[in-house]
Amino acid sequence: CFTPVVHFSRIRVVMRRPLFLIIVFFILPTVRSSCPDNWNLVRDGECRKCPYHSPTLAFDDVISTTIVDCNKYQAQPIIIHNEEHQSYWKQQAAWNEYYTTIALTCNWNTKKWEWVDGSPLDYAPPAYDSELDGECKSACIWIINKDTGHWNINCDGKPKTIQICCIAQLEQIHCEGFYDNSEDGPCYQIGPKEEKWQDAQKTCQNLGADLASIHTQNENSFVRRLAVSSGNVKGLFLGATIEGKGDGFGWIDGTAWDYQNFYAGFPVSGLGDCIVLDTEGSSGQWVNTDCNSLYSFVCVNQLIEPVCSEGPWKEGEAILTPGFPFNASVPCDYMLSVEPGKRVEVQIQYLEANSCCDQLIIYDGYVGGSIKGNYTGARYSSLIAGTSSSNFMRVSWQPNGGVNVRGAVFSFKAI
């Protein structure tokens, strides 16, 4: 879930050898692109939740039901590999009204307990029932004691009502929403509609990218094929312009001008200060054109090491944490201002931060101001996050690792 740190048809299986079949079938697809609604994004991109309790289950159905129900969220049952996992689920068990089970199962070959995803039992809490160290028993389940957090074995065979608790892992992001040219590494996306060059660049920036710079023949060919495959055969704006670059062209993302593919006789003086890649011809050659013409365009995210930019920041523009959405590990402070007599209002459009470690903090003024909001967790819809008492405000992205999360997108305006 999104936590403002205002500290804001089941399958019946007899629980013996057939359980391995249900484990193999249901435990594999457990990676998600975002947390389910109202789940806790806790650490290293793990979303956790005990969304509901089961009806009374036959004893042999306890583990299989947990697996099936968690799979509805592309998640898996409770699996504990370290002290942080144990501490979290111990606290959840204390809050839960019903049994909190952990996903241990008996390996028939080794006669040892292991986790249902096949991972080894490499952690145990300070106190647990001694059966954990001996030969495993298939007709038993393990429960976190709600009073002590100890792991207790239960083999009584009686029906149980359990709390369904699950873990969903966010996917590690490379070119999410973009296309990967694996030979060269950058991630590309064709724009959704024809736009003027300046508007196209703004669209790319809202995606955490820039209009594409091209540095090799391989990149040029890849971009042309990508455009044609998406039906764009009337040319693409690239991220090159003369404006602000002197007499020659330069790339808007600041990378070196180390490759070009103009038609013979181009660029033509006076024809325009922007470049279009011809997608009709097989060679993907370039011409210069008027920047106010309407063309499709291509965005690129170079996946370079993220850095904190100093701004300046403008009202209404999308402001992204460094590396968004591919890397959230770099801290950054954003000094925001509006005209005197007005106040600053900050709106968060998107936030994905581990609640254990990463925070987006809104401060009144630049230095020494009070905290107007402290946000972490996952939020995928907009929120007014804070309003200043003056015409200055500071937004501070403070990750402690930023592991397997995207970071934040926010904006501000004068009110």
C-alpha positions in Angstrom: 0.0 0.0 0.0 0.9 3.7 0.0 1.9 4.7 3.4 2.3 8.4 4.2 4.7 7.9 7.1 2.5 10.1 9.1 2.8 6.5 10.5 -0.5 6.8 7.7 -12.8 -22.8 -6.7 -10.1 -24.2 -4.7 -8.2 -27.3 -5.5 -8.6 -30.2 -3.0 -5.4 -32.1 -2.6 -4.4 -34.8 -0.2 -1.3 -33.4 1.5 1.2 -36.1 0.4 2.9 -36.6 -3.0 0.2 -34.8 -5.1 1.1 -31.5 -3.3 4.3 -31.3 -5.4 2.2 -31.1 -8.6 0.2 -28.1 -7.3 3.4 -26.4 -6.1 5.0 -26.8 -9.5 2.0 -25.5 -11.3 1.1 -22.5 -9.1 4.4 -21.2 -7.6 6.2 -20.3 -10.7 4.5 -17.1 -12.0 5.1 -14.8 -8.9 6.6 -11.6 -10.4 4.4 -8.5 -10.8 4.8 -5.1 -12.5 3.1 -3.3 -9.6 1.8 -4.1 -6.1 -1.8 -5.2 -5.8 -4.1 -2.5 -4.4 -3.5 -1.8 -0.7 -0.6 -4.2 -0.3 2.5 -3.1 1.7 5.6 -2.5 -0.4 8.1 -3.3 2.3 11.6 -4.2 1.2 13.6 -5.1 -2.0 10.5 -4.7 -4.1 8.4 -7.2 -2.1 4.7 -6.5 -1.7 3.1 -8.2 1.3 -0.4 -8.6 2.6 -2.8 -10.8 4.5 -5.8 -10.0 2.4 -8.5 -12.2 4.0 -9.1 -15.4 6.0 -10.2 -18.7 4.5 -13.4 -20.5 5.3 -12.9 -23.6 7.5 -10.6 -25.9 5.5 -10.0 -29.6 5.6 -6.6 -30.0 7.2 -5.1 -31.5 4.0 -6.2 -28.4 2.1 -4.5 -25.8 4.1 -1.2 -25.4 2.2 -2.7 -26.0 -1.2 -5.5 -23.4 -0.6 -2.9 -20.9 0.4 -0.9 -21.5 -2.7 -3.9 -21.2 -5.0 -5.3 -18.1 -3.3 -1.9 -16.3 -3.3 -1.5 -17.2 -7.0 -4.6 -15.1 -7.8 -2.3 -12.1 -7.0 0.7 -13.5 -8.8 2.1 -14.1 -5.3 3.3 -16.9 -3.1 2.6 -17.9 0.5 4.8 -16.8 3.5 8.5 -17.8 2.9 11.0 -16.7 5.4 14.7 -16.4 4.6 16.0 -13.8 7.1 15.4 -11.9 10.3 13.6 -9.1 8.6 11.1 -11.5 7.1 10.6 -13.2 10.5 10.1 -9.9 12.3 7.5 -8.7 9.7 5.4 -11.9 9.8 5.7 -12.3 13.5 4.0 -8.9 13.8 1.4 -9.8 11.3 0.7 -13.1 13.1 0.1 -11.1 16.3 -2.5 -9.0 14.6 -4.2 -11.9 12.7 -7.3 -13.4 14.2 -6.8 -16.8 12.6 -3.9 -19.2 12.1 -0.9 -17.7 10.2 0.8 -20.6 8.3 4.2 -20.6 6.7 4.8 -22.4 3.4 7.0 -25.3 4.5 6.5 -28.6 2.9 8.2 -32.0 3.2 10.7 -33.0 0.5 10.2 -36.7 -0.1 13.7 -37.3 -1.4 15.7 -35.6 1.4 13.1 -36.0 4.2 13.8 -32.4 5.1 11.5 -29.4 5.3 11.8 -26.9 2.5 9.8 -23.9 1.2 7.1 -24.6 -1.4 9.0 -22.6 -4.0 11.9 -25.2 -3.7 14.2 -22.9 -1.9 16.1 -24.3 1.1 15.3 -23.8 4.7 18.2 -21.4 5.4 16.7 -19.5 8.4 15.0 -20.5 11.6 13.8 -18.1 14.4 15.4 -18.2 17.8 12.7 -20.6 19.0 10.9 -23.3 17.1 9.6 -26.9 17.6 12.3 -29.5 17.4 10.6 -31.3 14.5 12.0 -28.7 12.2 15.5 -30.3 12.6 14.3 -33.9 12.1 12.8 -35.9 9.3 9.8 -34.1 8.0 6.2 -35.3 8.1 4.0 -34.8 5.2 0.7 -34.5 7.1 1.7 -31.5 9.2 1.7 -27.7 8.8 3.7 -25.0 10.4 2.2 -22.0 12.2 3.7 -18.8 13.5 2.7 -18.5 17.2 0.8 -15.2 17.5 2.0 -14.6 21.1 5.7 -15.5 20.7 6.5 -15.6 17.0 7.8 -19.2 17.4 7.3 -21.7 14.7 5.0 -24.4 15.9 4.2 -27.7 14.1 0.6 -28.9 13.9 -0.3 -32.4 12.9 -3.7 -32.8 14.6 -5.6 -33.2 11.3 -8.4 -31.0 12.4 -10.1 -28.5 10.1 -8.6 -25.0 10.2 -9.5 -21.4 9.4 -6.3 -19.6 8.3 -5.3 -16.1 7.4 -4.3 -16.0 3.8 -0.9 -14.2 3.7 1.1 -13.7 0.5 4.3 -12.2 -0.9 4.4 -10.7 -4.4 7.8 -9.8 -5.9 8.0 -6.7 -8.2 9.8 -7.5 -11.5 13.3 -6.1 -11.9 13.0 -3.4 -14.4 15.0 -3.0 -17.6 13.0 -1.7 -20.5 9.5 -1.8 -19.1 7.1 -0.2 -21.6 10.0 0.3 -24.0 11.7 -2.0 -26.6 15.1 -3.4 -25.9 17.8 -3.3 -28.6 19.9 -6.0 -26.9 22.9 -5.5 -29.0 23.4 -1.9 -27.9 21.5 -1.7 -24.7 19.2 1.5 -24.9 15.5 1.2 -24.5 13.2 2.7 -27.2 9.6 3.6 -27.5 7.7 5.0 -30.5 5.5 8.0 -29.6 1.7 7.5 -29.5 0.9 10.3 -32.0 2.4 12.8 -34.4 3.6 16.0 -32.6 5.8 19.0 -33.0 9.4 18.5 -32.0 9.2 20.4 -28.7 6.0 18.6 -27.7 7.5 15.3 -28.6 10.4 15.9 -26.3 8.0 16.8 -23.5 6.2 13.5 -24.1 9.5 11.6 -23.9 10.5 13.4 -20.7 7.2 12.3 -19.1 8.3 8.8 -19.8 11.7 9.4 -18.1 13.4 9.5 -21.5 14.4 11.9 -24.3 13.9 12.1 -28.0 16.3 9.5 -29.4 19.9 10.0 -30.1 21.5 7.5 -32.5 25.1 6.5 -32.4 25.5 3.4 -34.6 24.1 1.9 -37.7 22.7 -0.9 -35.6 20.7 1.6 -33.6 19.5 3.4 -36.7 18.3 0.2 -38.3 16.6 -1.0 -35.1 14.7 2.3 -34.7 13.5 2.2 -38.3 12.3 -1.5 -37.9 10.5 -0.6 -34.7 8.8 2.3 -36.4 7.7 0.3 -39.4 6.4 -2.6 -37.2 4.2 -0.1 -35.3 2.8 1.4 -38.6 4.9 4.6 -38.6 6.0 4.9 -42.2 6.0 8.7 -42.7 9.1 9.5 -40.8 10.2 10.0 -37.1 11.6 12.9 -35.3 15.0 12.2 -33.7 16.4 14.1 -30.8 18.7 16.3 -32.8 18.5 20.1 -33.2 20.7 23.0 -34.2 19.0 25.3 -31.7 21.5 26.1 -28.9 24.2 23.9 -30.6 25.9 26.5 -32.8 26.1 25.8 -36.5 25.9 22.0 -36.3 23.4 19.5 -35.0 23.6 18.1 -31.5 21.6 15.6 -29.5 19.1 16.9 -26.9 20.3 14.3 -24.3 23.8 15.7 -24.4 25.5 12.6 -25.9 28.2 12.9 -28.5 27.5 13.5 -32.2 29.5 10.5 -33.3 27.2 9.1 -36.1 25.0 10.5 -38.8 23.0 9.1 -41.7 21.9 12.0 -43.9 20.7 11.6 -47.5 23.2 13.0 -50.0 22.9 16.8 -50.0 21.4 17.0 -46.5 21.2 18.9 -44.2 19.9 21.7 -46.4 20.5 25.2 -45.0 17.2 27.0 -44.2 15.1 23.8 -44.5 14.7 23.3 -40.7 16.6 22.8 -37.5 15.3 19.3 -36.6 15.9 15.9 -38.0 13.5 13.3 -39.3 14.4 9.6 -40.0 12.8 8.4 -43.2 11.0 5.2 -42.3 9.7 4.5 -45.9 13.2 3.8 -47.4 15.0 0.8 -46.3 18.2 2.7 -45.4 16.6 4.8 -42.7 18.4 8.0 -43.9 17.8 11.4 -42.4 16.7 14.8 -43.6 16.4 18.1 -41.7 13.0 19.7 -41.4 10.9 22.4 -39.7 10.6 21.7 -36.0 7.0 22.8 -36.0 6.1 20.0 -38.5 4.1 17.1 -37.2 5.8 13.7 -37.2 5.8 10.5 -35.1 8.9 10.3 -32.9 11.0 7.9 -31.0 12.0 8.2 -27.3 15.1 6.6 -25.8 16.2 5.8 -22.3 20.0 5.2 -22.3 20.0 3.6 -18.9 23.0 5.7 -17.9 24.0 6.0 -14.3 21.4 8.3 -12.8 22.4 11.6 -11.3 20.6 14.2 -9.3 19.8 17.2 -11.5 19.9 20.7 -10.0 16.9 22.0 -12.1 15.6 24.6 -12.3 12.1 23.1 -12.1 9.1 24.5 -13.7 5.4 24.6 -12.7 3.4 21.8 -14.2 6.2 19.7 -15.6 6.8 16.1 -14.5 9.7 15.9 -12.1 11.3 12.4 -11.9 13.6 11.0 -9.2 17.0 10.1 -10.7 16.9 7.0 -12.9 13.1 6.7 -12.9 11.8 4.1 -13.7 14.8 1.9 -13.9 16.9 2.9 -10.9 15.7 4.5 -7.6 18.9 4.3 -5.6 20.2 7.9 -6.0 19.0 10.6 -3.5 18.0 14.0 -4.7 16.7 17.3 -3.3 14.4 19.5 -5.4 14.2 23.3 -4.6 10.8 24.5 -5.8 9.6 28.1 -6.0 6.7 30.2 -7.4 6.2 33.9 -7.6 6.2 35.9 -4.4 2.7 36.1 -2.7 1.9 32.5 -3.9 2.3 29.2 -2.2 3.7 25.9 -3.6 1.4 22.9 -3.9 3.1 19.5 -4.6 1.3 16.6 -6.2 2.6 13.1 -6.4 1.6 11.3 -9.6 3.4 8.1 -8.9 5.4 6.6 -6.0 7.0 3.2 -5.6 9.3 3.0 -2.6 10.2 0.3 -0.1 8.5 1.3 3.1 11.4 -0.1 5.2 13.9 2.2 3.6 12.9 4.8 1.0 11.0 8.1 1.6 9.8 11.1 -0.3 9.8 14.0 2.2 8.1 17.4 1.6 9.6 20.3 3.5 8.2 23.8 4.0 10.7 26.3 2.7 14.3 25.5 1.6 16.1 25.0 4.9 15.0 24.2 8.4 11.3 24.1 7.5 8.7 21.7 9.0 7.8 18.4 7.3 4.6 18.8 5.3 4.4 15.1 4.3 6.5 11.9 4.4 5.6 9.3 1.9 6.6 5.7 1.2 5.2 2.5 -0.2 3.3 2.2 -3.5 0.9 4.6 -5.0 -0.2 4.6 -8.6 -2.7 7.5 -8.6 -2.2 11.2 -7.9 -2.2 12.8 -4.5 -1.8 16.4 -3.2 1.2 15.8 -1.0 1.8 19.2 0.6 1.3 22.9 0.5 3.9 25.4 1.6 3.4 28.5 3.8 5.6 30.6 1.5 6.6 30.6 -2.1 9.4 28.0 -1.4 9.3 24.3 -0.9 11.8 21.4 -0.9 11.1 17.9 -2.0 13.7 15.3 -0.9 14.0 11.8 -2.3 15.8 9.8 0.3 16.2 6.1 -0.7 18.1 3.7 1.4 18.9 1.3 -1.5 15.9 1.9 -3.6 16.0 -1.9 -4.4 13.7 -3.2 -7.2 11.4 -0.1 -7.1 10.9 2.7 -9.6 11.0 5.9 -7.5 8.6 8.9 -7.9 7.1 11.3 -10.3 5.7 14.6 -9.0 4.9 18.1 -10.0 4.1 21.5 -8.4 2.1 24.6 -9.0 1.4 28.0 -7.5 -1.8 28.5 -5.6 
